[in-house]
Amino acid sequence: MKFIKAAVLAIALLAAVGFVGLQYLLSQPAPAGFPILEYHMVQAENPKDAYEYNVPPAEFEAQLDYLEQEGYTTISLRDYLRAKKGLQQLPDKPVILTFDDGYATNYTELLPILERRGLKATIFMVGNDIGKENYMSWDQLKDIQHRGVEIGSHTANHLPLTQMDINTARDEVKLSKLLMEWNGMDTIYTLSYPNGKYNQALTEVLKEEEYLAAVTGDAGLNTFETNPYLLQRINIPHPMFGITEFKWRLIKGRIFTQLGIGQH
């Protein structure tokens, strides 16, 4: 069963373009753009109810080693936004590490890895989960931000925004931002759509509520031409094929960009 699940990614790529098409795409120059990677938790103990969302530390560090070998440099979403306005330069091969939900192990297990390696990351918090069991406390959240990790919003209650009326959706994104800012966090500029789902009306709401960017669940690469409210991410779940699977997920982002899938 694990083998079958691990093979789904490669099968999906082959189904989309065929073996010959896949060979052709990979033989072409890599498209412009950089990846944003979507993680949730990095912890030694796999949670029974969220196994697929956890990347164990050893696996995560192997992925970071590969990114370093390939010449990638981590940046924050704010770095991207500043560079988009011409206020700073990006490295030759940027990558953004993002983590949804704000689990407590982001502080106890992920942060030491990031600091030891001098890496940047962005964590999207569910406002009303802050301080609950298994989630970061307010003190941890303030400390992790002080130590260089960028904090964004994952809405107030992690409910699908596309399944509610627009006024309720507005409350979800507005209240999360206000809750964190009123509790001493730096200004919240970015958001991760719950379950990666969005629509055009939501992008307008985010602009009106003074967000500057948002990430989706669509795979692909990003450039300065990408709609900042529809940034694409490559999901990185619990690996079953080790670093090989990670490489294939990066390839998926490249191929989706070449095919124009999910481009905005």
VEXNUPA-520106 format. One record per residue: z, y negated, x of N, C-alpha, C in turn. Coordinates in steps of 0.1 Angstrom, whole numbers, padded with zeros to 4 digits, always signed. Layout:
<dolos>
ZYXZYXZYX...
</dolos>
This chain:
<dolos>
+0000+0012+0008+0000+0000+0000+0000-0013+0009+0008-0013+0019+0009-0024+0028-0005-0027+0035-0011-0016+0039-0024-0017+0045-0034-0023+0036-0034-0018+0023-0043-0023+0013-0041-0038+0011-0028-0043+0010-0026-0057+0008-0030-0065+0020-0028-0060+0032-0031-0067+0044-0046-0068+0045-0054-0059+0039-0068-0059+0041-0075-0069+0030-0067-0073+0021-0073-0081+0010-0080-0094+0015-0074-0100+0025-0079-0112+0030-0093-0110+0036-0095-0100+0045-0108-0097+0051-0118-0093+0040-0113-0085+0030-0122-0081+0020-0127-0093+0011-0118-0102+0009-0122-0114+0001-0132-0122+0008-0131-0124+0021-0141-0131+0029-0154-0124+0029-0154-0111+0031-0167-0103+0030-0173-0103+0017-0165-0103+0006-0170-0104-0007-0177-0117-0010-0171-0128-0004-0177-0141-0007-0190-0143+0000-0192-0138+0012-0204-0141+0020-0211-0129+0025-0205-0117+0024-0212-0105+0030-0210-0105+0045-0212-0093+0050-0210-0091+0065-0219-0099+0073-0232-0099+0069-0242-0106+0077-0239-0121+0076-0235-0126+0064-0232-0140+0062-0220-0144+0070-0210-0135+0070-0198-0138+0078-0201-0139+0093-0209-0130+0098-0214-0131+0112-0221-0144+0115-0230-0148+0105-0237-0160+0107-0228-0172+0108-0219-0173+0098-0210-0185+0098-0202-0186+0110-0197-0174+0115-0189-0174+0127-0197-0178+0140-0210-0176+0139-0218-0179+0151-0222-0194+0151-0219-0201+0140-0222-0215+0140-0211-0223+0146-0214-0236+0150-0203-0244+0155-0192-0246+0145-0180-0246+0150-0169-0248+0141-0170-0262+0133-0167-0262+0120-0168-0275+0113-0157-0284+0118-0159-0297+0115-0149-0307+0118-0137-0305+0109-0126-0309+0114-0114-0309+0105-0103-0301+0112-0091-0303+0107-0079-0296+0112-0072-0289+0101-0064-0279+0104-0057-0271+0094-0043-0277+0091-0039-0275+0079-0025-0277+0075-0020-0263+0070-0010-0258+0076-0005-0245+0074+0007-0245+0064+0007-0236+0054+0017-0236+0044+0027-0224+0046+0039-0228+0049+0050-0218+0050+0060-0221+0040+0070-0212+0039+0081-0214+0030+0094-0212+0038+0096-0200+0043+0109-0198+0051+0106-0190+0064+0114-0193+0074+0114-0186+0087+0128-0181+0089+0131-0168+0087+0144-0163+0089+0144-0148+0093+0154-0144+0100+0155-0131+0105+0156-0120+0094+0164-0123+0084+0166-0114+0073+0156-0116+0062+0148-0106+0059+0139-0107+0048+0146-0107+0034+0145-0117+0026+0151-0117+0013+0144-0108+0004+0151-0100-0004+0145-0090-0013+0136-0096-0024+0141-0108-0028+0134-0115-0039+0123-0124-0035+0121-0126-0022+0111-0135-0017+0105-0130-0004+0103-0117-0003+0098-0111+0009+0085-0117+0014+0076-0119+0005+0063-0124+0008+0062-0138+0013+0073-0145+0011+0074-0159+0015+0080-0161+0029+0085-0150+0035+0092-0152+0047+0084-0147+0059+0083-0156+0069+0077-0152+0082+0089-0150+0092+0092-0138+0096+0103-0136+0106+0101-0144+0119+0112-0149+0125+0111-0158+0137+0102-0152+0148+0103-0139+0151+0094-0134+0161+0079-0135+0158+0076-0133+0145+0062-0134+0141+0058-0149+0141+0067-0158+0137+0064-0172+0136+0062-0177+0151+0070-0173+0160+0068-0177+0174+0055-0172+0180+0051-0160+0176+0038-0154+0181+0027-0163+0175+0028-0168+0163+0018-0177+0157+0018-0190+0165+0029-0195+0168+0030-0208+0175+0024-0206+0189+0027-0194+0196+0021-0192+0209+0005-0192+0208+0000-0186+0197-0014-0185+0196-0020-0200+0194-0013-0208+0185-0018-0221+0183-0018-0229+0196-0008-0227+0204-0007-0234+0217-0018-0229+0226-0021-0216+0227-0032-0211+0235-0045-0216+0231-0047-0219+0218-0059-0224+0213-0060-0240+0214-0050-0246+0220-0050-0260+0222-0046-0269+0211-0039-0263+0201-0034-0272+0190-0022-0279+0193-0020-0291+0187-0009-0300+0189-0004-0303+0175+0009-0301+0172+0015-0304+0159+0016-0319+0157+0013-0323+0145+0015-0337+0140+0021-0336+0126+0026-0348+0122+0032-0349+0108+0021-0354+0099+0024-0353+0086+0015-0359+0076+0014-0375+0078+0026-0380+0082+0026-0395+0084+0017-0398+0096+0017-0390+0107+0008-0392+0118-0007-0393+0113-0010-0383+0105-0024-0383+0099-0027-0396+0091-0018-0400+0083-0020-0412+0075-0021-0424+0084-0013-0425+0094-0014-0437+0103-0027-0437+0111-0031-0425+0115-0044-0424+0123-0056-0427+0113-0055-0423+0101-0065-0426+0091-0067-0441+0090-0056-0449+0091-0057-0463+0091-0060-0470+0104-0062-0462+0114-0065-0467+0128-0052-0472+0135-0040-0468+0131-0028-0472+0137-0023-0464+0149-0029-0452+0150-0026-0443+0162-0038-0433+0164-0037-0427+0175-0047-0416+0178-0042-0403+0175-0050-0394+0171-0046-0380+0169-0050-0372+0181-0043-0361+0184-0047-0352+0195-0060-0346+0192-0066-0339+0202-0080-0333+0200-0080-0323+0190-0069-0314+0189-0069-0304+0179-0055-0304+0172-0054-0313+0162-0041-0314+0155-0039-0302+0145-0027-0299+0142-0023-0289+0132-0010-0294+0125-0009-0293+0112+0003-0297+0105+0010-0284+0100+0023-0283+0104+0031-0272+0099+0039-0277+0087+0037-0271+0075+0045-0275+0063+0053-0264+0058+0064-0267+0051+0073-0257+0046+0078-0262+0032+0075-0254+0022+0079-0257+0008+0093-0252+0005+0099-0260-0004+0112-0256-0011+0124-0261-0005+0125-0261+0009+0137-0266+0015+0149-0256+0017+0146-0244+0020+0156-0234+0022+0166-0237+0033+0178-0232+0032+0188-0235+0042+0185-0230+0056+0177-0219+0056+0173-0214+0069+0163-0223+0076+0157-0232+0069+0148-0242+0076+0157-0250+0086+0169-0252+0082+0178-0259+0091+0185-0250+0102+0189-0238+0098+0197-0230+0107+0188-0221+0116+0176-0218+0112+0168-0209+0120+0154-0215+0124+0148-0223+0115+0135-0229+0118+0137-0241+0128+0147-0250+0125+0148-0262+0133+0150-0259+0148+0159-0249+0152+0160-0246+0166+0147-0242+0173+0139-0235+0166+0126-0231+0172+0117-0244+0174+0117-0252+0164+0109-0264+0165+0113-0273+0176+0127-0275+0177+0132-0284+0188+0130-0278+0202+0132-0265+0203+0130-0259+0216+0115-0260+0221+0106-0260+0212+0092-0262+0215+0087-0276+0214+0095-0285+0209+0091-0299+0208+0080-0301+0198+0081-0294+0186+0071-0294+0176+0075-0303+0164+0065-0308+0157+0067-0315+0145+0064-0306+0133+0070-0310+0121+0069-0302+0109+0072-0311+0097+0067-0307+0086+0070-0314+0073+0076-0304+0063+0087-0308+0057+0094-0300+0047+0093-0307+0034+0089-0299+0023+0088-0305+0010+0100-0300+0002+0108-0309-0003+0121-0306-0010+0119-0306-0025+0126-0296-0031+0127-0297-0046+0140-0305-0048+0139-0317-0054+0150-0326-0055+0163-0320-0060+0162-0314-0072+0174-0309-0079+0179-0296-0073+0173-0290-0062+0178-0278-0056+0186-0282-0043+0186-0294-0039+0193-0299-0027+0208-0296-0029+0214-0289-0020+0228-0286-0021+0232-0273-0028+0222-0267-0035+0225-0254-0041+0225-0243-0031+0230-0232-0035+0231-0220-0027+0217-0216-0021+0216-0214-0008+0204-0210-0001+0194-0221+0001+0198-0234-0003+0190-0245+0000+0197-0255+0009+0190-0264+0016+0197-0273+0025+0206-0283+0017+0217-0286+0024+0226-0296+0018+0221-0310+0021+0227-0320+0015+0223-0334+0018+0226-0337+0033+0237-0333+0038+0240-0335+0052+0230-0329+0061+0226-0316+0058+0216-0310+0066+0202-0317+0065+0199-0321+0053+0186-0327+0051+0185-0341+0059+0196-0348+0058+0196-0361+0066+0195-0359+0081+0203-0348+0085+0203-0345+0100+0189-0340+0104+0183-0332+0096+0170-0326+0101+0159-0337+0101+0160-0347+0092+0151-0358+0092+0154-0367+0104+0167-0369+0107+0170-0377+0119+0165-0371+0132+0164-0358+0132+0159-0350+0144+0144-0348+0144+0137-0355+0135+0123-0356+0137+0114-0348+0127+0120-0341+0118+0113-0334+0108+0110-0343+0096+0097-0344+0092+0093-0352+0081+0097-0346+0068+0102-0354+0058+0106-0348+0045+0097-0354+0034+0092-0345+0026+0084-0349+0014+0089-0343+0002+0083-0346-0010+0087-0341-0023+0080-0329-0027+0087-0320-0034+0081-0308-0040+0085-0309-0055+0086-0321-0060+0090-0325-0074+0105-0323-0076+0110-0327-0088+0124-0326-0091+0128-0312-0094+0120-0304-0101+0124-0291-0106+0115-0279-0103+0104-0282-0095+0095-0271-0091+0088-0265-0103+0084-0273-0113+0077-0268-0125+0062-0271-0123+0053-0263-0129+0039-0265-0128+0035-0279-0135+0031-0288-0127+0027-0301-0132+0016-0301-0142+0007-0292-0140-0006-0291-0148-0003-0285-0162+0009-0280-0164+0013-0274-0177+0022-0282-0185+0023-0295-0181+0032-0304-0189+0024-0317-0192+0029-0325-0201+0022-0337-0204+0024-0347-0193+0015-0357-0192+0015-0365-0180+0027-0374-0178+0034-0377-0189+0046-0385-0187+0058-0377-0181+0058-0364-0186+0068-0355-0180+0065-0352-0165+0052-0351-0162+0048-0349-0148+0052-0361-0140+0050-0373-0145+0054-0385-0138+0069-0385-0135+0077-0381-0145+0091-0380-0142+0094-0371-0131+0088-0359-0130+0090-0349-0120+0088-0355-0106+0077-0362-0104+0074-0368-0091+0081-0380-0088+0084-0388-0098+0092-0401-0096+0106-0398-0093+0113-0389-0101+0127-0387-0099+0130-0380-0086+0122-0371-0082+0124-0365-0069+0124-0375-0058+0114-0384-0058+0113-0394-0048+0125-0403-0048+0129-0408-0060+0140-0417-0061+0153-0411-0057+0155-0398-0061+0168-0391-0058+0170-0390-0043+0160-0387-0036+0161-0386-0021+0163-0400-0015+0155-0409-0019+0157-0423-0013+0170-0429-0016+0175-0427-0028+0188-0433-0032+0199-0426-0025+0197-0414-0020+0208-0407-0013+0206-0408+0002+0199-0419+0007+0198-0422+0021+0187-0417+0029+0177-0410+0023+0166-0405+0030+0156-0416+0032+0148-0414+0043+0137-0423+0045+0127-0423+0034+0119-0433+0032+0109-0434+0021+0101-0421+0021+0100-0416+0009+0092-0403+0007+0077-0407+0003+0068-0403+0012+0054-0407+0010+0045-0396+0006+0050-0383+0007+0041-0372+0005+0047-0362-0005+0038-0354-0011+0042-0344-0021+0034-0331-0019+0041-0320-0022+0034-0307-0024+0034-0303-0038+0022-0301-0044+0021-0297-0058+0027-0283-0060+0036-0281-0069+0042-0268-0072+0031-0258-0075+0031-0247-0068+0021-0236-0070+0007-0241-0065+0006-0253-0059-0006-0258-0054-0016-0263-0065-0011-0264-0077-0020-0268-0088-0019-0283-0091-0031-0288-0094-0032-0303-0096-0044-0305-0106-0045-0318-0109-0057-0323-0117-0059-0338-0113-0070-0343-0118-0073-0357-0114-0062-0367-0119-0057-0364-0131-0047-0373-0137-0034-0374-0128-0031-0363-0122-0019-0363-0113-0021-0371-0100-0033-0371-0095-0036-0379-0083-0034-0394-0086-0038-0398-0098-0036-0412-0102-0021-0415-0104-0014-0406-0109+0001-0408-0111+0007-0410-0097+0003-0402-0087+0009-0403-0074+0007-0416-0068-0005-0421-0070-0009-0434-0064+0000-0445-0071+0002-0444-0084+0010-0454-0091+0025-0453-0087+0029-0441-0083+0043-0439-0079+0045-0441-0064+0035-0446-0058+0036-0450-0043+0037-0439-0034+0031-0427-0038+0029-0417-0028+0016-0420-0021+0015-0415-0008+0003-0418+0000-0005-0405+0002+0000-0393+0000-0007-0381+0002-0001-0370-0005-0008-0359-0007-0003-0347-0014-0011-0335-0009-0005-0323-0008-0011-0311-0004-0013-0301-0015-0024-0294-0015-0027-0285-0026-0026-0271-0021-0030-0261-0029-0030-0247-0025-0044-0242-0022-0054-0252-0020-0067-0248-0016-0069-0246-0001-0075-0236+0003-0077-0233+0017-0089-0242+0022-0088-0246+0035-0098-0254+0041-0093-0263+0052-0102-0270+0058-0098-0280+0068-0099-0294+0063-0092-0303+0070-0091-0317+0065-0096-0326+0076-0102-0337+0071-0107-0348+0080-0102-0361+0074-0106-0372+0080-0103-0385+0074-0110-0388+0061-0121-0380+0059-0128-0382+0046-0122-0374+0035-0113-0365+0037-0107-0357+0027-0098-0366+0018-0099-0364+0005-0090-0372-0004-0076-0369+0000-0068-0380+0004-0054-0377+0008-0045-0371-0002-0049-0372-0015-0041-0366-0025-0045-0352-0029-0055-0347-0021-0060-0333-0023-0062-0326-0009-0052-0328-0001-0053-0322+0012-0052-0307+0011-0060-0299+0019-0061-0285+0018-0051-0278+0027-0046-0267+0023-0036-0259+0032-0040-0244+0032-0037-0238+0044-0039-0224+0046-0026-0217+0044-0024-0209+0034-0012-0202+0032-0009-0192+0042+0004-0191+0047+0008-0182+0057+0020-0174+0051+0017-0162+0045+0028-0154+0039+0034-0145+0050+0043-0136+0045+0048-0126+0054+0037-0118+0060+0036-0117+0073+0024-0110+0079+0026-0095+0079+0015-0088+0076+0015-0073+0077+0007-0068+0088-0003-0077+0093-0011-0073+0104-0008-0081+0116+0004-0087+0117+0008-0095+0129-0002-0106+0131-0004-0109+0144-0012-0121+0148-0027-0119+0144-0032-0107+0142-0045-0105+0137-0047-0112+0123-0037-0109+0115-0038-0115+0101-0038-0130+0102-0029-0136+0111-0028-0150+0112-0042-0156+0117-0049-0149+0126-0062-0154+0131-0072-0154+0119-0071-0143+0111-0080-0143+0100-0078-0154+0089-0065-0157+0088-0062-0168+0078-0068-0182+0083-0067-0184+0096-0073-0196+0102-0088-0195+0100-0094-0184+0102-0109-0182+0100-0112-0185+0085-0104-0180+0076-0106-0183+0062-0107-0198+0059-0098-0206+0065-0099-0221+0064-0112-0226+0069-0117-0221+0080-0129-0225+0086-0141-0222+0077-0141-0209+0072-0153-0205+0064-0153-0212+0051-0141-0214+0044-0141-0221+0032-0147-0235+0034-0144-0241+0045-0149-0255+0048-0164-0254+0050-0169-0244+0057-0183-0243+0059-0191-0240+0046-0185-0233+0037-0191-0230+0024-0189-0241+0014-0180-0251+0017-0178-0262+0008-0168-0258-0004-0161-0247-0002-0152-0242-0013-0139-0251-0012-0136-0257-0023-0124-0265-0024-0125-0279-0017-0137-0282-0013-0138-0296-0007-0137-0307-0017-0131-0318-0014-0129-0329-0023-0134-0342-0017
</dolos>
